[in-house]
Amino acid sequence: MEFEVNDLKANRILQKDETGKILAEITFPETSPGVFVIDHTFVDESLRGQGMASKLVQAAVDEIKKRGGKVQATCSYAKKWLEKNS
């Protein structure tokens, strides 16, 4: 599933359905120059159990690294993901 990097000022990646409803979302504000904190993930019930949260975190990490930034997390899911995958 492809994600849309949307609203780069807000540092947000999301996936919408055909009606525009947000099905998956992750936010990663830049808290200091070059430091991005993954602070929120959301996956709609219709997509749970399919690895969507992991795909969201990977997409955010890829975007942050593309910008040359450092990844941190306050979101509990993202913290665990980073511990296992970094």
N, C-alpha and C positions, 0 to 999 in steps of 0.2 A: 504494500500500500504506500502510495506516495504522500508525502506531507507537504503542506504549503507553508513556506516561511513567510509569515504574515506580520505586518506591523513591526518592522525591525526596530523602531524607536522603543517599543515596549518589549522587545526581545521575546517574541512569542512564536511558537510553531503550533499549527493546528491542523486538524482534519475535519472537514464538514461533509455532511451528506448532501444529496441533490437539492434539498429544500433550504440549505444554509444552516441547519442545526449543527452545532459543534459536537462532534463525536469524541474527539481526543484533543488535548491541549497541554502544552508545557510552557512555563514562563521562566526566564532566566535574566533578571535585570543585571545591569552592570553596576555593581555597588561601589567600586573604585576603579580608576583607570586600568583596563585590561583584566579585571576580575569580575567574572559572571557567576551568579549564584542561582542554581536551579532551586526555585522556591515553591513550585506548584506543578503537580501533574494531575490530569483528569482523564479518565476513560469512561465513556458511556457504558452502561450495563450491557448493551447489545454487543459490545466488543470485548468484554472482559474474558479472561482465560485464553486469549489468543496471542499473548505476548506483545500487546499494543503498548503498554507502559514502557517496556524495555526498548521498543522501537523509537518511542518518543525521546527517551533519555539519550539513546545513541544519536538521534538526529540533532538534539541540542548540543551534545558534546562535539559532534562533527562541525556544527555551525560555529561554536565558540572557538574551536581549534583553527577553523578557516580564517577567523578574525585575529588569530594570534593571541587569544585570551587564555586565562587560567580558569579552570572549572572548579567550583565549590558547590555545596548543596546544603540546604536546610530542610528540604523535602525528605521525609524518612525513606520513601521508596528510592529516590535518587541517591541518597547516601549509601544505602545497601548495594545498589547497582554499581556505584563507583568503586566501592570496596572490592567487589567481586570481579570487576572488569577493567580495572586500571592497573 
